[in-house]
Amino acid sequence: MGSRASSLLREEEIEEIKKETGFSHSQITRLYSRFTSLDKGENGTLSREDFQRIPELAINPLGDRIINAFFPEGEDQVNFRGFMRTLAHFRPVEDNEKNKNAAVSEPLNSRTNKLLFAFRLYDLDRDDKISREELLQVLRMMVGVNISDEQLGSIADRTIQEADTNGDNSISFNEFMKVLEKVDVEQKMSIRFLH
Amino acid sequence: IVIHGIGYIIMYCPIVFQWATVRLERGAKENNHPLYKPYSNAIIAKEPTSLEEEIKEIRRSGSNKDLDSASEFEMSDIFYFARRGVESIMDDEVTKRFSAEELESWNLLTRSNYNFQYISLRLTVLWGLGLLIRYGLLLPLRYMIKNLLSEKVHLMCYRICVRALTAIITYHDSENKPKNGGICVANHTSPIDVIILASDGCYAMVGQIHGGLMGVIQRSMVKACPHVWFERSEVKDRHLVAKRLSDHVDDKTKLPILIFPEGTCINNTSVMMFKKGSFEIGTTVYPVAIKYDPRFGDAFWNSSKFGMVNYLLRMMSSWAIVCSVWYLPPMSREEGEDAVHFANRVKAAIARQGGLVDLLWDGGLKRDKVKDTFKEEQQKLYSKMLVGTQEDRSRS
């Protein structure tokens, strides 16, 4: 515990993260404490193994996909900034935020960005398209061994058929958004903080 | 007499700590600085809804269709798993148990406080005084006492160690103390557990032969009481371990074996071995619950972060160790009960008595296996949602 003092969060950093993610001061310090408790190597970054050590995440059928969302392309470590940036997607949308100046770049927890997070869970190769193969793989993760290949295949086909509007047999982000336009994304992809 | 004096000091400590906290908080408010309170409760609100309920709700909000003829799979289903996953990243029940319990009241030990600030002069003086007393008085006192005990009798040895650490231990229900030929099982927080239990009764220890400081201590212990030590290679052989243990308990003249079936150990694999093994031996188990009062000193030893010597130094320079020991009524494996189930029953009893949270995932009792079954359960539940509707379709 004594060594943690060396990696205490500086005020400037907290302010920067606040601006970027919209989390409050106390939320940031609490999540920092969480970050350091996950960081077994104590090097200021988290690896995939650090995430996998969380039992509740390990039993999530899409655990690996969610962990992957924290790591940018080709990287194996995520620092606290990156950690917060990804978590920010799940911040609830406050009413007063909707009116904030549109000139500022879209907040990380906007409806579109929440949908983008979900889209990326499906898009395994990060080519901005969900192919039939990718959809099958993700479906397989969610259902385990309980559904046959044929059944799963027909589910995937039906889904693509309903979503695909430009006939390229895959789902683009816009098509994805269209399919989910009526879903209450703001509520379903948000985590409520107690403080 | 010295002991009594120290005892009095310890009694008044909590009052001092509370006062210090109040001053710190007031000072923080004056400076308009949000004082970070180490976690007292959860960070986020977790919805207690089930997989089925939630996914149905997501689907309902997304379509105008009647739920009976809802399609089998929706792309929005993934929201459920995503949110649950990120919730567990932010805050999960298990990982937070393994970090030392953070204290609400600042107890003058800098180590426990992240937001240590010199708020007022008085506070600083008090802190300095406390530091002086801790290092100047108590620490050398303990070293003096320790040097004297090299030749003492086994029990006396431990009792003095206990005093050296200025431990105040309350033993409850001593009538249930472990008898010969049984196995004593206790929850494990720190190596001090051993000292605490051993000062109240003679036990045979089970453990791995260590090199270094621990090895020296072990060898000296063996001279006083017959213990069961294992070579590192022998530890891998579960049957050998079980056989040696049962041989020992069968001999009614031998002392009860002291085992800590969970918790950290220098070599984690050895803990895994003993776990199921100790419950498979058909003998009476005497559960013991040990609970430390965290206000006085953090006895928890995160062995993955700190070495033994570092830990001992920290312990010696803390104010005191205050804990309670409960001797629970003996338990035996019931007819048809398997070792794992028995182990869980004992664990539950210990947890209940000590007021500790009984977690399904502790130390690692078949951790990986449990994970897979849970994951498969979720997958099964979800599959039922998809396939179930399909069967209805083929019928109509």
Chai-1 contact restraints between the chains, C-beta under 6 A:
chainA,res_idxA,chainB,res_idxB,connection_type,confidence,min_distance_angstrom,max_distance_angstrom,comment,restraint_id
A,M1,B,R111,contact,1.0,0.0,6.0,A-B,restraint_1
A,G2,B,R111,contact,1.0,0.0,6.0,A-B,restraint_2
A,H25,B,P34,contact,1.0,0.0,6.0,A-B,restraint_3
A,T29,B,Y36,contact,1.0,0.0,6.0,A-B,restraint_4
A,R30,B,I43,contact,1.0,0.0,6.0,A-B,restraint_5
A,S37,B,S99,contact,1.0,0.0,6.0,A-B,restraint_6
A,I54,B,S88,contact,1.0,0.0,6.0,A-B,restraint_7
A,I54,B,D92,contact,1.0,0.0,6.0,A-B,restraint_8
A,P55,B,V94,contact,1.0,0.0,6.0,A-B,restraint_9
A,P55,B,W361,contact,1.0,0.0,6.0,A-B,restraint_10
A,E56,B,S88,contact,1.0,0.0,6.0,A-B,restraint_11
A,E56,B,D92,contact,1.0,0.0,6.0,A-B,restraint_12
A,L57,B,G85,contact,1.0,0.0,6.0,A-B,restraint_13
A,L57,B,S88,contact,1.0,0.0,6.0,A-B,restraint_14
A,A58,B,K371,contact,1.0,0.0,6.0,A-B,restraint_15
A,I59,B,K371,contact,1.0,0.0,6.0,A-B,restraint_16
A,I59,B,F374,contact,1.0,0.0,6.0,A-B,restraint_17
A,I59,B,K375,contact,1.0,0.0,6.0,A-B,restraint_18
A,N60,B,F81,contact,1.0,0.0,6.0,A-B,restraint_19
A,N60,B,G85,contact,1.0,0.0,6.0,A-B,restraint_20
A,P61,B,Q378,contact,1.0,0.0,6.0,A-B,restraint_21
A,P61,B,Q379,contact,1.0,0.0,6.0,A-B,restraint_22
A,L62,B,F81,contact,1.0,0.0,6.0,A-B,restraint_23
A,I66,B,G85,contact,1.0,0.0,6.0,A-B,restraint_24
A,F90,B,V86,contact,1.0,0.0,6.0,A-B,restraint_25
A,A118,B,I78,contact,1.0,0.0,6.0,A-B,restraint_26
A,A118,B,A82,contact,1.0,0.0,6.0,A-B,restraint_27
A,L121,B,I78,contact,1.0,0.0,6.0,A-B,restraint_28
A,M142,B,Y382,contact,1.0,0.0,6.0,A-B,restraint_29
A,V143,B,Q379,contact,1.0,0.0,6.0,A-B,restraint_30
A,V143,B,Y382,contact,1.0,0.0,6.0,A-B,restraint_31
A,V143,B,S383,contact,1.0,0.0,6.0,A-B,restraint_32
A,G144,B,E376,contact,1.0,0.0,6.0,A-B,restraint_33
A,G144,B,Q379,contact,1.0,0.0,6.0,A-B,restraint_34
A,N146,B,K380,contact,1.0,0.0,6.0,A-B,restraint_35
A,N146,B,S383,contact,1.0,0.0,6.0,A-B,restraint_36
A,I147,B,S383,contact,1.0,0.0,6.0,A-B,restraint_37
A,I147,B,V387,contact,1.0,0.0,6.0,A-B,restraint_38
A,I155,B,F73,contact,1.0,0.0,6.0,A-B,restraint_39
A,V179,B,M75,contact,1.0,0.0,6.0,A-B,restraint_40
A,L180,B,S76,contact,1.0,0.0,6.0,A-B,restraint_41
A,K182,B,G62,contact,1.0,0.0,6.0,A-B,restraint_42
A,V183,B,S61,contact,1.0,0.0,6.0,A-B,restraint_43
A,V183,B,G62,contact,1.0,0.0,6.0,A-B,restraint_44
A,V183,B,S76,contact,1.0,0.0,6.0,A-B,restraint_45
A,D184,B,S61,contact,1.0,0.0,6.0,A-B,restraint_46
A,K188,B,I58,contact,1.0,0.0,6.0,A-B,restraint_47
A,K188,B,F79,contact,1.0,0.0,6.0,A-B,restraint_48
A,M189,B,F79,contact,1.0,0.0,6.0,A-B,restraint_49
A,I191,B,I44,contact,1.0,0.0,6.0,A-B,restraint_50
A,I191,B,E87,contact,1.0,0.0,6.0,A-B,restraint_51
A,R192,B,A45,contact,1.0,0.0,6.0,A-B,restraint_52
A,F193,B,I44,contact,1.0,0.0,6.0,A-B,restraint_53
A,L194,B,A45,contact,1.0,0.0,6.0,A-B,restraint_54
